[in-house]
């Protein structure tokens, strides 16, 4: 079973807020509707403005699109080269001795995306704030405004793990593998192809099961559901610890909520289809399923 340190409560964060080794980050981004005919699924807007309007005291800001995504592809959030990530995390003051806490506004998915990236690079000192800043403010805790500060630069040395990210050909092969479960983290209406998809063809990867990321979060408190409840949700879809799991969504973001919960439950063979439906739905050579 994963250690409880991968999820931190607001009370626990308040107790360590002045620790010199703490590196606290707002990871928020927003997805705005794309202009008609633009060919892109959405416009990514940095959460820097809302960060400046109010953040947890001492927090800095991580800009996923600007610094931590591959700019060589039209897909918005693809994992960039390791050297780029090492340089970026070093600029933000993360070293092997850092205690990193990640949060976002409204949804945990931006925080869990950064957690998954750090995990894939061999950094295990990161935690996601349960309930994010939504819970923090609901409890009446202090908020700070203004520009992001700067932690002292550090040296972040990655130790990348194999197979935590996969491409479309690996996923296509996995559709015929009985020992792999492919998990769709989008809402049921998108899983079934009942609504038009901003990614291209509506539907899902054939054979994939539905575990919406939203089902793993309490809608009122924004906190993660109890692990026992999450495990029942996964088990109902045939996800067991003896199988490999490939998770996907629209752009490789909300699926990290599923992966985060599975990791906390002790599931070992986990991977993210980074291109997700943003890539799959537009490739007419790849099969798609509805209903």
Secondary structure, DSSP 8 states (H G I E B T S, - for coil): ---GGGEE-HHHHHHHTT-TTEEEEE--EEEEE--TT--SSEEEEETHHHHHH-B-TT-EE--HHHHSS-TTSSSTT----HHHHHHHHHHTT--TT-EEEEE-SS-SHHHHHHHHHHHHTT---EEEETTHHHHHHHTT---B-SS--------------TTSEE-HHHHHHHTT-TTEEEEE-S-HHHHTT-S-BTTBS-SB-TT-EE--GGGGB-TTT--B--HHHHHHHHHTTT--TTSEEEEE-SSSSTHHHHHHHHHHTT---EEEESSHHHHHTT-TTS--B--
